[in-house]
Amino acid sequence: MKWGMVIDLAKCMRCHGCVAACRIEHFLPFSIAWVKLIAYEVEDKNVVDVTTYAVRCNQCKEAPCIDVCPTEATHRRDDGIVDINSDLCIGCRYCVIACPYQNRTFLSKDKLVNYFPNHAKTRFEKMREKKYPHQIGTTEKCNFCAERIDEGLPKGLKPGQDRAATPACVNTCQARALTFGDLDDPNSEVSKLIVERKATQLHADYGTDPSVYYVDGKIGGKSNIAPEDARTGSHIKEFSSVEKRAKEIFSQSK
Amino acid sequence: MQHTRRQWMVQHEWMVKPMKQTEWIQGEGVLVWLSEVFSSLGTGLYLVSIFLNNWWGALIGYFIVVGIKLPLHFVYLGRPFRFWRALPPFTGAWRTSWIARGFFFTTLYAGFGLIQLITSYLILYPTGLDSSVVNTIFVVDITAKILAGITVVLTAIYCGFMMSFCKSVPFWNTGMLPIVIMNAGIADGLALMIGVGLYFGGVDVMMLEAVTRILLLVNILLIATYLLNATYGTDTAKLSAKELISGKNALPFWVGVAIAGIAIPLAVSLAPYFMGEVSHSVQIFAIVCHTAGAFALKYCILNVGYYKPLLYSEMRK
Protein backbone atom coordinates (compact mmCIF):
# COMPACT_ATOMS: atom_id res chain seq x y z
CA MET A 1 0.00 0.00 0.00
CA LYS A 2 1.49 3.32 -1.10
CA TRP A 3 -0.58 6.44 -0.66
CA GLY A 4 -0.53 9.01 -3.40
CA MET A 5 -2.37 12.05 -4.66
CA VAL A 6 -3.39 13.32 -8.06
CA ILE A 7 -3.98 17.04 -8.50
CA ASP A 8 -6.03 18.19 -11.46
CA LEU A 9 -4.67 21.66 -12.13
CA ALA A 10 -7.39 22.54 -14.57
CA LYS A 11 -10.05 22.03 -11.92
CA CYS A 12 -8.35 24.07 -9.21
CA MET A 13 -10.21 27.33 -8.60
CA ARG A 14 -7.65 28.90 -6.25
CA CYS A 15 -10.22 28.95 -3.47
CA HIS A 16 -7.49 28.17 -0.90
CA GLY A 17 -9.86 25.73 0.77
CA CYS A 18 -7.09 23.12 0.96
CA VAL A 19 -4.76 25.61 2.63
CA ALA A 20 -7.42 26.49 5.20
CA ALA A 21 -8.42 22.88 5.81
CA CYS A 22 -4.79 21.90 6.43
CA ARG A 23 -4.36 24.84 8.80
CA ILE A 24 -7.37 23.77 10.83
CA GLU A 25 -6.57 20.07 10.77
CA HIS A 26 -3.02 20.53 12.02
CA PHE A 27 -3.52 23.70 14.05
CA LEU A 28 -0.84 25.38 12.00
CA PRO A 29 0.73 28.58 13.26
CA PHE A 30 -0.06 31.69 11.25
CA SER A 31 3.24 31.85 9.37
CA ILE A 32 3.33 28.22 8.29
CA ALA A 33 1.48 26.52 5.45
CA TRP A 34 1.99 22.86 4.65
CA VAL A 35 -0.10 23.19 1.50
CA LYS A 36 0.76 26.02 -0.83
CA LEU A 37 -0.82 27.49 -3.93
CA ILE A 38 1.51 29.08 -6.38
CA ALA A 39 -0.31 31.50 -8.65
CA TYR A 40 1.17 33.67 -11.35
CA GLU A 41 0.17 35.54 -14.43
CA VAL A 42 0.88 34.38 -17.93
CA GLU A 43 0.57 36.91 -20.71
CA ASP A 44 0.10 35.94 -24.32
CA LYS A 45 -0.75 38.48 -26.98
CA ASN A 46 -2.05 40.94 -24.41
CA VAL A 47 -4.27 38.28 -22.90
CA VAL A 48 -3.37 37.57 -19.31
CA ASP A 49 -4.31 34.41 -17.51
CA VAL A 50 -3.56 33.29 -14.00
CA THR A 51 -2.27 29.81 -13.50
CA THR A 52 -2.30 27.96 -10.19
CA TYR A 53 -0.06 25.15 -9.03
CA ALA A 54 -0.96 23.45 -5.78
CA VAL A 55 2.09 22.09 -3.95
CA ARG A 56 2.64 20.15 -0.79
CA CYS A 57 5.21 17.59 0.37
CA ASN A 58 5.55 15.14 -2.51
CA GLN A 59 6.16 12.16 -0.19
CA CYS A 60 9.01 11.20 -2.53
CA LYS A 61 9.90 7.56 -2.83
CA GLU A 62 13.58 8.60 -3.11
CA ALA A 63 13.34 11.47 -0.64
CA PRO A 64 16.50 13.57 -0.16
CA CYS A 65 15.16 14.74 3.21
CA ILE A 66 15.35 11.17 4.52
CA ASP A 67 18.89 10.76 3.25
CA VAL A 68 20.15 13.95 4.87
CA CYS A 69 18.39 13.71 8.23
CA PRO A 70 21.14 13.09 10.82
CA THR A 71 18.86 11.51 13.41
CA GLU A 72 16.45 9.51 11.23
CA ALA A 73 13.69 11.79 12.51
CA THR A 74 12.48 11.98 8.93
CA HIS A 75 11.53 8.49 7.90
CA ARG A 76 9.38 6.67 5.38
CA ARG A 77 6.46 4.70 6.75
CA ASP A 78 5.45 1.38 5.26
CA ASP A 79 2.60 3.12 3.44
CA GLY A 80 5.05 5.46 1.67
CA ILE A 81 4.30 8.56 3.72
CA VAL A 82 7.42 10.53 4.62
CA ASP A 83 6.88 11.49 8.23
CA ILE A 84 8.82 13.44 10.83
CA ASN A 85 9.27 12.34 14.42
CA SER A 86 9.52 15.75 16.07
CA ASP A 87 10.94 14.19 19.23
CA LEU A 88 14.02 13.10 17.29
CA CYS A 89 14.53 16.24 15.21
CA ILE A 90 17.55 18.33 16.29
CA GLY A 91 16.69 21.28 14.06
CA CYS A 92 19.77 21.27 11.83
CA ARG A 93 17.64 22.43 8.88
CA TYR A 94 19.60 20.28 6.42
CA CYS A 95 16.32 18.81 5.14
CA VAL A 96 14.91 22.30 4.52
CA ILE A 97 17.87 23.06 2.28
CA ALA A 98 18.02 19.65 0.63
CA CYS A 99 14.32 19.42 -0.35
CA PRO A 100 14.28 20.38 -4.03
CA TYR A 101 10.59 21.29 -3.73
CA GLN A 102 11.06 23.53 -0.70
CA ASN A 103 8.14 21.96 1.10
CA ARG A 104 9.62 21.93 4.56
CA THR A 105 9.51 24.66 7.17
CA PHE A 106 11.64 25.17 10.21
CA LEU A 107 9.50 26.24 13.13
CA SER A 108 11.47 28.98 14.82
CA LYS A 109 10.25 30.97 17.84
CA ASP A 110 9.24 33.92 15.70
CA LYS A 111 6.96 31.71 13.61
CA LEU A 112 4.94 30.57 16.60
CA VAL A 113 3.54 33.96 17.46
CA ASN A 114 -0.07 34.61 18.40
CA TYR A 115 -2.58 35.08 15.61
CA PHE A 116 -3.30 38.48 17.13
CA PRO A 117 -0.06 39.96 18.50
CA ASN A 118 -0.32 41.61 21.92
CA HIS A 119 -3.63 39.85 22.51
CA ALA A 120 -4.51 36.66 24.31
CA LYS A 121 -4.37 33.38 22.43
CA THR A 122 -7.47 32.45 20.50
CA ARG A 123 -9.44 29.34 21.37
CA PHE A 124 -7.92 27.69 18.32
CA GLU A 125 -4.40 28.45 19.52
CA LYS A 126 -5.13 27.19 23.01
CA MET A 127 -6.44 23.97 21.53
CA ARG A 128 -3.31 23.60 19.42
CA GLU A 129 -1.24 23.24 22.57
CA LYS A 130 -3.40 20.33 23.69
CA LYS A 131 -4.25 18.56 20.45
CA TYR A 132 -1.36 19.23 18.07
CA PRO A 133 1.60 20.73 19.88
CA HIS A 134 4.17 22.03 17.44
CA GLN A 135 7.72 21.82 18.70
CA ILE A 136 9.77 24.98 18.29
CA GLY A 137 13.19 24.23 16.84
CA THR A 138 12.05 21.36 14.63
CA THR A 139 11.05 20.97 10.99
CA GLU A 140 7.51 20.40 9.73
CA LYS A 141 5.74 19.45 6.54
CA CYS A 142 2.61 17.84 5.09
CA ASN A 143 2.15 14.22 6.14
CA PHE A 144 -0.88 13.35 3.99
CA CYS A 145 -2.91 13.58 7.23
CA ALA A 146 -1.29 10.36 8.41
CA GLU A 147 -3.14 10.60 11.74
CA ARG A 148 -6.52 10.47 9.93
CA ILE A 149 -5.36 7.47 7.90
CA ASP A 150 -4.06 5.69 11.00
CA GLU A 151 -7.33 6.33 12.80
CA GLY A 152 -9.49 5.28 9.88
CA LEU A 153 -7.81 2.09 8.70
CA PRO A 154 -8.48 0.01 11.86
CA LYS A 155 -12.13 1.00 11.54
CA GLY A 156 -12.19 -0.50 8.07
CA LEU A 157 -12.34 2.89 6.36
CA LYS A 158 -10.71 3.41 2.98
CA PRO A 159 -8.54 6.50 2.62
CA GLY A 160 -9.54 8.39 -0.47
CA GLN A 161 -13.09 7.06 -0.33
CA ASP A 162 -14.20 7.47 3.26
CA ARG A 163 -13.95 11.05 4.34
CA ALA A 164 -12.91 10.25 7.91
CA ALA A 165 -9.75 8.54 6.66
CA THR A 166 -8.99 10.96 3.84
CA PRO A 167 -6.62 13.96 4.01
CA ALA A 168 -8.42 17.16 5.02
CA CYS A 169 -7.41 19.02 1.86
CA VAL A 170 -8.95 16.33 -0.36
CA ASN A 171 -12.18 16.38 1.64
CA THR A 172 -12.39 20.14 1.39
CA CYS A 173 -11.62 20.64 -2.29
CA GLN A 174 -14.86 21.96 -3.73
CA ALA A 175 -13.70 21.60 -7.29
CA ARG A 176 -12.72 17.97 -6.73
CA ALA A 177 -9.26 18.75 -8.03
CA LEU A 178 -7.61 16.47 -5.48
CA THR A 179 -7.82 12.69 -5.55
CA PHE A 180 -6.24 10.46 -2.94
CA GLY A 181 -5.71 6.72 -2.92
CA ASP A 182 -3.44 3.70 -3.11
CA LEU A 183 -0.80 3.89 -5.84
CA ASP A 184 -0.14 0.15 -5.52
CA ASP A 185 -3.75 -0.69 -6.38
CA PRO A 186 -4.17 -0.53 -10.17
CA ASN A 187 -7.94 -0.16 -9.73
CA SER A 188 -7.75 2.82 -7.38
CA GLU A 189 -8.93 6.16 -8.70
CA VAL A 190 -5.46 7.66 -8.43
CA SER A 191 -3.84 4.84 -10.40
CA LYS A 192 -6.48 5.13 -13.09
CA LEU A 193 -6.08 8.90 -13.31
CA ILE A 194 -2.31 8.57 -13.59
CA VAL A 195 -2.64 6.14 -16.51
CA GLU A 196 -5.66 7.62 -18.29
CA ARG A 197 -4.78 11.29 -17.88
CA LYS A 198 -1.04 10.76 -18.30
CA ALA A 199 -0.25 12.35 -14.95
CA THR A 200 3.19 13.83 -14.41
CA GLN A 201 5.38 14.35 -11.37
CA LEU A 202 6.81 17.71 -10.43
CA HIS A 203 10.44 17.82 -11.55
CA ALA A 204 10.80 14.13 -12.29
CA ASP A 205 14.33 15.07 -13.38
CA TYR A 206 15.39 15.22 -9.73
CA GLY A 207 14.97 11.45 -9.51
CA THR A 208 12.95 11.73 -6.31
CA ASP A 209 9.90 9.86 -7.64
CA PRO A 210 7.17 11.93 -5.94
CA SER A 211 3.87 10.37 -4.85
CA VAL A 212 2.00 13.52 -5.85
CA TYR A 213 1.00 13.61 -9.50
CA TYR A 214 -0.40 16.39 -11.66
CA VAL A 215 -2.78 16.25 -14.57
CA ASP A 216 -3.37 19.00 -17.13
CA GLY A 217 -0.27 20.68 -15.86
CA LYS A 218 0.93 22.47 -18.95
CA ILE A 219 1.94 25.49 -16.99
CA GLY A 220 1.84 28.70 -18.93
CA GLY A 221 -0.11 27.17 -21.77
CA LYS A 222 -3.66 28.02 -22.61
CA SER A 223 -4.66 24.43 -21.96
CA ASN A 224 -4.40 25.14 -18.27
CA ILE A 225 -7.36 27.49 -18.24
CA ALA A 226 -9.90 25.87 -15.99
CA PRO A 227 -13.02 24.46 -17.62
CA GLU A 228 -16.26 26.39 -17.34
CA ASP A 229 -17.65 24.37 -14.45
CA ALA A 230 -14.47 24.78 -12.40
CA ARG A 231 -14.54 28.54 -12.95
CA THR A 232 -18.20 28.93 -12.11
CA GLY A 233 -18.37 26.22 -9.49
CA SER A 234 -21.41 24.76 -11.23
CA HIS A 235 -20.10 21.24 -10.71
CA ILE A 236 -19.91 21.61 -6.96
CA LYS A 237 -22.36 19.35 -5.23
CA GLU A 238 -21.04 19.67 -1.72
CA PHE A 239 -19.85 22.88 -0.20
CA SER A 240 -16.59 23.26 1.64
CA SER A 241 -16.21 21.06 4.66
CA VAL A 242 -13.83 23.51 6.33
CA GLU A 243 -16.55 25.04 8.48
CA LYS A 244 -17.98 21.61 9.28
CA ARG A 245 -14.57 20.29 10.31
CA ALA A 246 -13.84 23.37 12.41
CA LYS A 247 -17.12 22.91 14.26
CA GLU A 248 -16.29 19.24 14.75
CA ILE A 249 -12.90 20.07 16.27
CA PHE A 250 -14.29 22.76 18.55
CA SER A 251 -17.10 20.51 19.70
CA GLN A 252 -14.49 17.94 20.81
CA SER A 253 -12.94 20.49 23.15
CA LYS A 254 -16.09 21.00 25.17
CA MET B 1 -14.10 35.51 -21.01
CA GLN B 2 -12.62 38.02 -18.56
CA HIS B 3 -8.95 38.11 -17.68
CA THR B 4 -7.26 39.69 -14.77
CA ARG B 5 -4.01 41.58 -14.98
CA ARG B 6 -3.25 41.28 -11.32
CA GLN B 7 -2.14 38.45 -9.08
CA TRP B 8 -4.22 37.96 -6.00
CA MET B 9 -4.06 35.75 -2.95
CA VAL B 10 -0.54 34.88 -3.99
CA GLN B 11 1.08 33.36 -0.95
CA HIS B 12 4.05 31.70 -2.51
CA GLU B 13 5.22 33.54 -5.57
CA TRP B 14 8.77 32.98 -4.31
CA MET B 15 8.73 29.46 -5.67
CA VAL B 16 8.38 30.53 -9.29
CA LYS B 17 11.75 32.22 -9.50
CA PRO B 18 15.22 31.39 -8.13
CA MET B 19 15.27 32.25 -4.44
CA LYS B 20 18.18 32.41 -2.05
CA GLN B 21 18.62 29.88 0.66
CA THR B 22 18.54 31.74 3.94
CA GLU B 23 18.65 28.99 6.55
CA TRP B 24 22.42 28.75 6.47
CA ILE B 25 23.41 32.40 6.07
CA GLN B 26 20.75 34.75 7.45
CA GLY B 27 19.66 35.23 11.05
CA GLU B 28 20.85 32.25 13.06
CA GLY B 29 22.30 30.91 9.82
CA VAL B 30 25.29 33.20 10.35
CA LEU B 31 26.40 30.62 12.93
CA VAL B 32 26.62 27.98 10.19
CA TRP B 33 28.76 30.30 8.09
CA LEU B 34 31.08 31.02 11.02
CA SER B 35 31.25 27.38 12.07
CA GLU B 36 32.18 26.36 8.52
CA VAL B 37 34.91 29.02 8.41
CA PHE B 38 36.35 27.95 11.76
CA SER B 39 36.11 24.33 10.68
CA SER B 40 38.19 25.14 7.64
CA LEU B 41 40.73 27.21 9.58
CA GLY B 42 41.03 24.80 12.50
CA THR B 43 41.27 21.58 10.52
CA GLY B 44 43.75 23.15 8.09
CA LEU B 45 45.98 24.40 10.90
CA TYR B 46 45.83 21.11 12.82
CA LEU B 47 46.61 19.06 9.73
CA VAL B 48 49.61 21.21 8.80
CA SER B 49 50.78 21.21 12.43
CA ILE B 50 50.85 17.45 12.84
CA PHE B 51 52.76 17.17 9.55
CA LEU B 52 55.31 19.66 10.83
CA ASN B 53 55.22 18.25 14.35
CA ASN B 54 54.28 21.62 15.81
CA TRP B 55 52.48 21.20 19.10
CA TRP B 56 51.32 24.81 19.50
CA GLY B 57 49.86 24.87 16.00
CA ALA B 58 48.04 21.60 16.70
CA LEU B 59 46.72 22.96 19.99
CA ILE B 60 45.39 26.16 18.37
CA GLY B 61 43.89 24.18 15.47
CA TYR B 62 42.24 21.78 17.90
CA PHE B 63 40.87 24.65 19.95
CA ILE B 64 39.43 26.35 16.85
CA VAL B 65 37.57 23.16 15.87
CA VAL B 66 36.49 21.91 19.28
CA GLY B 67 36.27 25.19 21.17
CA ILE B 68 34.79 27.46 18.49
CA LYS B 69 33.41 25.52 15.51
CA LEU B 70 31.53 22.88 17.48
CA PRO B 71 29.85 25.28 19.95
CA LEU B 72 28.78 27.56 17.06
CA HIS B 73 27.11 24.66 15.27
CA PHE B 74 25.66 23.44 18.54
CA VAL B 75 24.03 26.81 19.26
CA TYR B 76 22.59 26.89 15.73
CA LEU B 77 20.61 23.68 16.22
CA GLY B 78 16.93 24.14 16.94
CA ARG B 79 17.14 21.47 19.64
CA PRO B 80 20.83 21.51 20.63
CA PHE B 81 20.57 19.18 23.60
CA ARG B 82 19.40 16.39 21.33
CA PHE B 83 22.69 16.52 19.37
CA TRP B 84 23.69 13.08 20.68
CA ARG B 85 20.88 11.60 18.62
CA ALA B 86 22.98 12.31 15.52
CA LEU B 87 25.79 10.08 16.75
CA PRO B 88 26.12 6.30 16.43
CA PRO B 89 24.87 4.06 17.98
CA PHE B 90 21.77 6.25 18.47
CA THR B 91 21.32 6.62 14.72
CA GLY B 92 22.33 4.85 11.55
CA ALA B 93 21.93 8.06 9.55
CA TRP B 94 25.68 8.35 8.98
CA ARG B 95 25.19 5.86 6.14
CA THR B 96 23.55 8.58 4.02
CA SER B 97 23.68 11.90 5.83
CA TRP B 98 26.76 14.10 5.47
CA ILE B 99 25.83 16.19 8.48
CA ALA B 100 25.59 13.03 10.62
CA ARG B 101 28.97 11.94 9.25
CA GLY B 102 30.31 15.40 10.07
CA PHE B 103 29.12 15.21 13.68
CA PHE B 104 30.62 11.73 13.95
CA PHE B 105 33.99 12.67 12.39
CA THR B 106 34.26 15.80 14.54
CA THR B 107 33.47 13.88 17.71
CA LEU B 108 36.09 11.25 16.86
CA TYR B 109 38.57 14.00 16.05
CA ALA B 110 37.85 15.68 19.38
CA GLY B 111 38.81 12.44 21.14
CA PHE B 112 41.85 11.43 19.07
CA GLY B 113 43.09 15.02 18.85
CA LEU B 114 43.00 15.40 22.62
CA ILE B 115 44.95 12.17 23.13
CA GLN B 116 47.49 13.27 20.53
CA LEU B 117 47.94 16.67 22.16
CA ILE B 118 48.50 15.10 25.59
CA THR B 119 50.94 12.46 24.37
CA SER B 120 52.85 14.91 22.17
CA TYR B 121 53.11 17.29 25.14
CA LEU B 122 54.51 14.53 27.33
CA ILE B 123 57.09 13.71 24.65
CA LEU B 124 58.02 17.34 24.14
CA TYR B 125 58.22 18.13 27.84
CA PRO B 126 59.26 14.87 29.56
CA THR B 127 58.72 14.83 33.30
CA GLY B 128 61.11 12.09 34.37
CA LEU B 129 58.88 9.24 33.27
CA ASP B 130 60.06 5.65 33.14
CA SER B 131 61.52 4.64 29.72
CA SER B 132 58.91 1.91 29.23
CA VAL B 133 56.16 4.48 29.86
CA VAL B 134 57.81 6.88 27.40
CA ASN B 135 57.94 4.10 24.77
CA THR B 136 54.23 3.42 25.30
CA ILE B 137 53.51 7.15 24.99
CA PHE B 138 55.42 7.19 21.68
CA VAL B 139 53.29 4.37 20.32
CA VAL B 140 50.08 5.99 21.54
CA ASP B 141 51.20 9.34 20.11
CA ILE B 142 51.85 7.96 16.63
CA THR B 143 48.57 6.03 16.64
CA ALA B 144 46.65 9.08 17.85
CA LYS B 145 48.37 11.25 15.23
CA ILE B 146 47.31 8.90 12.43
CA LEU B 147 43.73 8.62 13.69
CA ALA B 148 43.43 12.33 14.45
CA GLY B 149 44.94 13.09 11.03
CA ILE B 150 42.38 10.90 9.27
CA THR B 151 39.42 12.26 11.24
CA VAL B 152 40.54 15.87 10.83
CA VAL B 153 40.67 15.40 7.03
CA LEU B 154 37.17 13.91 7.15
CA THR B 155 36.02 16.83 9.33
CA ALA B 156 37.51 19.23 6.80
CA ILE B 157 35.80 17.70 3.79
CA TYR B 158 32.34 16.99 5.17
CA CYS B 159 31.16 20.62 4.91
CA GLY B 160 31.82 20.59 1.17
CA PHE B 161 30.06 17.28 0.63
CA MET B 162 27.18 18.38 2.85
CA MET B 163 26.54 21.26 0.47
CA SER B 164 27.32 19.47 -2.77
CA PHE B 165 24.70 16.83 -1.95
CA CYS B 166 21.87 19.37 -2.31
CA LYS B 167 20.21 19.08 -5.70
CA SER B 168 17.98 21.97 -4.71
CA VAL B 169 20.91 24.40 -4.97
CA PRO B 170 22.56 23.82 -8.36
CA PHE B 171 25.54 26.09 -7.58
CA TRP B 172 26.55 23.77 -4.75
CA ASN B 173 25.52 20.55 -6.43
CA THR B 174 28.90 19.82 -7.98
CA GLY B 175 31.84 17.60 -7.11
CA MET B 176 34.13 20.62 -7.40
CA LEU B 177 32.84 22.24 -4.22
CA PRO B 178 34.41 19.85 -1.66
CA ILE B 179 37.74 20.16 -3.48
CA VAL B 180 37.58 23.97 -3.49
CA ILE B 181 36.74 24.02 0.22
CA MET B 182 39.37 21.44 1.15
CA ASN B 183 42.15 23.18 -0.77
CA ALA B 184 41.20 26.58 0.62
CA GLY B 185 41.16 25.06 4.13
CA ILE B 186 44.71 23.71 3.81
CA ALA B 187 45.91 27.05 2.43
CA ASP B 188 44.21 28.82 5.36
CA GLY B 189 45.87 26.39 7.77
CA LEU B 190 49.27 27.07 6.25
CA ALA B 191 48.75 30.81 6.57
CA LEU B 192 47.88 30.44 10.25
CA MET B 193 50.88 28.12 10.64
CA ILE B 194 53.13 30.90 9.38
CA GLY B 195 51.67 33.06 12.15
CA VAL B 196 52.31 30.32 14.72
CA GLY B 197 55.88 29.99 13.38
CA LEU B 198 56.48 33.72 13.65
CA TYR B 199 55.26 33.77 17.26
CA PHE B 200 56.56 30.50 18.68
CA GLY B 201 59.41 29.77 16.26
CA GLY B 202 60.55 26.30 15.28
CA VAL B 203 58.91 26.49 11.85
CA ASP B 204 60.54 26.97 8.46
CA VAL B 205 58.49 29.99 7.38
CA MET B 206 60.15 30.15 3.95
CA MET B 207 59.14 26.58 3.21
CA LEU B 208 55.59 27.27 4.37
CA GLU B 209 55.39 30.32 2.13
CA ALA B 210 56.54 28.26 -0.83
CA VAL B 211 53.79 25.70 -0.22
CA THR B 212 51.22 28.46 0.37
CA ARG B 213 52.19 29.96 -2.97
CA ILE B 214 51.45 26.71 -4.76
CA LEU B 215 48.16 26.24 -2.92
CA LEU B 216 47.06 29.80 -3.67
CA LEU B 217 47.75 29.25 -7.36
CA VAL B 218 45.78 26.00 -7.21
CA ASN B 219 43.06 27.95 -5.38
CA ILE B 220 42.81 30.46 -8.23
CA LEU B 221 42.55 27.63 -10.72
CA LEU B 222 39.94 25.75 -8.70
CA ILE B 223 37.73 28.78 -7.97
CA ALA B 224 37.90 29.91 -11.61
CA THR B 225 37.02 26.41 -12.83
CA TYR B 226 34.23 26.16 -10.29
CA LEU B 227 32.68 29.45 -11.42
CA LEU B 228 33.17 28.67 -15.10
CA ASN B 229 31.61 25.27 -14.58
CA ALA B 230 28.60 26.91 -12.90
CA THR B 231 28.01 29.13 -15.92
CA TYR B 232 27.78 26.02 -18.10
CA GLY B 233 25.20 24.48 -15.80
CA THR B 234 21.59 25.32 -15.11
CA ASP B 235 20.19 28.85 -15.29
CA THR B 236 20.10 28.93 -11.49
CA ALA B 237 23.78 27.99 -11.14
CA LYS B 238 24.62 30.59 -13.78
CA LEU B 239 22.70 33.19 -11.78
CA SER B 240 24.72 32.33 -8.66
CA ALA B 241 28.02 32.63 -10.54
CA LYS B 242 26.92 35.92 -12.12
CA GLU B 243 25.97 37.32 -8.75
CA LEU B 244 29.46 36.57 -7.48
CA ILE B 245 31.25 38.03 -10.46
CA SER B 246 29.19 41.11 -11.17
CA GLY B 247 26.14 41.12 -8.91
CA LYS B 248 25.32 41.93 -5.31
CA ASN B 249 28.07 39.68 -3.96
CA ALA B 250 30.79 41.00 -6.26
CA LEU B 251 32.24 43.18 -3.50
CA PRO B 252 32.86 40.38 -0.96
CA PHE B 253 34.03 38.14 -3.78
CA TRP B 254 36.52 40.48 -5.46
CA VAL B 255 37.66 42.36 -2.37
CA GLY B 256 37.38 39.54 0.16
CA VAL B 257 38.19 36.39 -1.78
CA ALA B 258 40.22 37.59 -4.77
CA ILE B 259 42.21 40.51 -3.33
CA ALA B 260 42.42 39.85 0.44
CA GLY B 261 42.28 36.07 0.33
CA ILE B 262 44.46 35.37 -2.69
CA ALA B 263 46.20 38.37 -4.32
CA ILE B 264 47.72 39.94 -1.20
CA PRO B 265 49.00 36.67 0.39
CA LEU B 266 50.33 35.60 -3.01
CA ALA B 267 52.10 38.93 -3.53
CA VAL B 268 53.64 38.76 -0.04
CA SER B 269 54.80 35.18 -0.58
CA LEU B 270 56.38 36.19 -3.91
CA ALA B 271 57.94 39.39 -2.52
CA PRO B 272 61.20 37.74 -1.31
CA TYR B 273 62.05 36.94 -4.95
CA PHE B 274 62.00 40.60 -5.88
CA MET B 275 62.53 42.63 -2.72
CA GLY B 276 64.43 40.38 -0.36
CA GLU B 277 63.02 39.29 3.00
CA VAL B 278 59.74 40.91 4.04
CA SER B 279 59.13 42.22 7.53
CA HIS B 280 57.06 40.35 10.12
CA SER B 281 54.39 43.04 10.11
CA VAL B 282 53.86 42.55 6.36
CA GLN B 283 53.68 38.79 6.86
CA ILE B 284 51.14 39.22 9.65
CA PHE B 285 49.13 41.56 7.41
CA ALA B 286 49.13 38.84 4.73
CA ILE B 287 47.93 36.24 7.28
CA VAL B 288 45.10 38.53 8.40
CA CYS B 289 44.12 39.10 4.76
CA HIS B 290 44.25 35.36 4.04
CA THR B 291 42.02 34.64 7.04
CA ALA B 292 39.58 37.37 5.99
CA GLY B 293 39.54 35.67 2.58
CA ALA B 294 38.49 32.42 4.25
CA PHE B 295 35.50 34.18 5.82
CA ALA B 296 34.64 35.84 2.51
CA LEU B 297 34.85 32.62 0.46
CA LYS B 298 32.39 30.74 2.66
CA TYR B 299 30.13 33.79 2.88
CA CYS B 300 30.05 34.11 -0.89
CA ILE B 301 29.35 30.42 -1.52
CA LEU B 302 26.58 30.28 1.07
CA ASN B 303 25.06 33.62 0.13
CA VAL B 304 24.64 32.87 -3.57
CA GLY B 305 23.01 29.50 -2.94
CA TYR B 306 19.88 29.86 -5.04
CA TYR B 307 17.14 27.26 -5.03
CA LYS B 308 16.09 25.99 -8.41
CA PRO B 309 12.53 27.24 -8.90
CA LEU B 310 9.69 24.77 -9.14
CA LEU B 311 8.04 26.10 -12.25
CA TYR B 312 10.85 28.04 -13.86
CA SER B 313 11.69 25.59 -16.61
CA GLU B 314 8.05 25.19 -17.59
CA MET B 315 7.57 28.94 -17.67
CA ARG B 316 10.45 29.39 -20.07
CA LYS B 317 9.05 26.94 -22.57
Chai-1 contact restraints between the chains, C-beta under 6 A:
chainA,res_idxA,chainB,res_idxB,connection_type,confidence,min_distance_angstrom,max_distance_angstrom,comment,restraint_id
A,K36,B,H12,contact,1.0,0.0,6.0,A-B,restraint_1
A,I38,B,H12,contact,1.0,0.0,6.0,A-B,restraint_2
A,I38,B,M15,contact,1.0,0.0,6.0,A-B,restraint_3
A,I38,B,V16,contact,1.0,0.0,6.0,A-B,restraint_4
A,A39,B,Q7,contact,1.0,0.0,6.0,A-B,restraint_5
A,A39,B,V10,contact,1.0,0.0,6.0,A-B,restraint_6
A,Y40,B,V16,contact,1.0,0.0,6.0,A-B,restraint_7
A,E41,B,Q7,contact,1.0,0.0,6.0,A-B,restraint_8
A,V47,B,H3,contact,1.0,0.0,6.0,A-B,restraint_9
A,V48,B,H3,contact,1.0,0.0,6.0,A-B,restraint_10
A,V48,B,R5,contact,1.0,0.0,6.0,A-B,restraint_11
A,D49,B,H3,contact,1.0,0.0,6.0,A-B,restraint_12
A,D67,B,T96,contact,1.0,0.0,6.0,A-B,restraint_13
A,V68,B,S97,contact,1.0,0.0,6.0,A-B,restraint_14
A,P70,B,A86,contact,1.0,0.0,6.0,A-B,restraint_15
A,P70,B,A93,contact,1.0,0.0,6.0,A-B,restraint_16
A,P70,B,S97,contact,1.0,0.0,6.0,A-B,restraint_17
A,P70,B,I99,contact,1.0,0.0,6.0,A-B,restraint_18
A,P70,B,A100,contact,1.0,0.0,6.0,A-B,restraint_19
A,T71,B,R85,contact,1.0,0.0,6.0,A-B,restraint_20
A,T71,B,A86,contact,1.0,0.0,6.0,A-B,restraint_21
A,T71,B,T91,contact,1.0,0.0,6.0,A-B,restraint_22
A,E72,B,T91,contact,1.0,0.0,6.0,A-B,restraint_23
A,E72,B,A93,contact,1.0,0.0,6.0,A-B,restraint_24
A,L88,B,R85,contact,1.0,0.0,6.0,A-B,restraint_25
A,I90,B,L77,contact,1.0,0.0,6.0,A-B,restraint_26
A,I90,B,R79,contact,1.0,0.0,6.0,A-B,restraint_27
A,I90,B,R82,contact,1.0,0.0,6.0,A-B,restraint_28
A,I90,B,F83,contact,1.0,0.0,6.0,A-B,restraint_29
A,G91,B,L77,contact,1.0,0.0,6.0,A-B,restraint_30
A,G91,B,G78,contact,1.0,0.0,6.0,A-B,restraint_31
A,G91,B,R79,contact,1.0,0.0,6.0,A-B,restraint_32
A,C92,B,L77,contact,1.0,0.0,6.0,A-B,restraint_33
A,C92,B,I99,contact,1.0,0.0,6.0,A-B,restraint_34
A,R93,B,E23,contact,1.0,0.0,6.0,A-B,restraint_35
A,Y94,B,I99,contact,1.0,0.0,6.0,A-B,restraint_36
A,V96,B,E23,contact,1.0,0.0,6.0,A-B,restraint_37
A,I97,B,Q21,contact,1.0,0.0,6.0,A-B,restraint_38
A,I97,B,E23,contact,1.0,0.0,6.0,A-B,restraint_39
A,I97,B,C166,contact,1.0,0.0,6.0,A-B,restraint_40
A,A98,B,C166,contact,1.0,0.0,6.0,A-B,restraint_41
A,P100,B,K167,contact,1.0,0.0,6.0,A-B,restraint_42
A,P100,B,S168,contact,1.0,0.0,6.0,A-B,restraint_43
A,Q102,B,Y307,contact,1.0,0.0,6.0,A-B,restraint_44
A,G137,B,G78,contact,1.0,0.0,6.0,A-B,restraint_45
A,G137,B,R79,contact,1.0,0.0,6.0,A-B,restraint_46
A,T138,B,G78,contact,1.0,0.0,6.0,A-B,restraint_47
A,Y206,B,K167,contact,1.0,0.0,6.0,A-B,restraint_48
A,I219,B,L311,contact,1.0,0.0,6.0,A-B,restraint_49
A,I219,B,E314,contact,1.0,0.0,6.0,A-B,restraint_50
A,G220,B,M315,contact,1.0,0.0,6.0,A-B,restraint_51
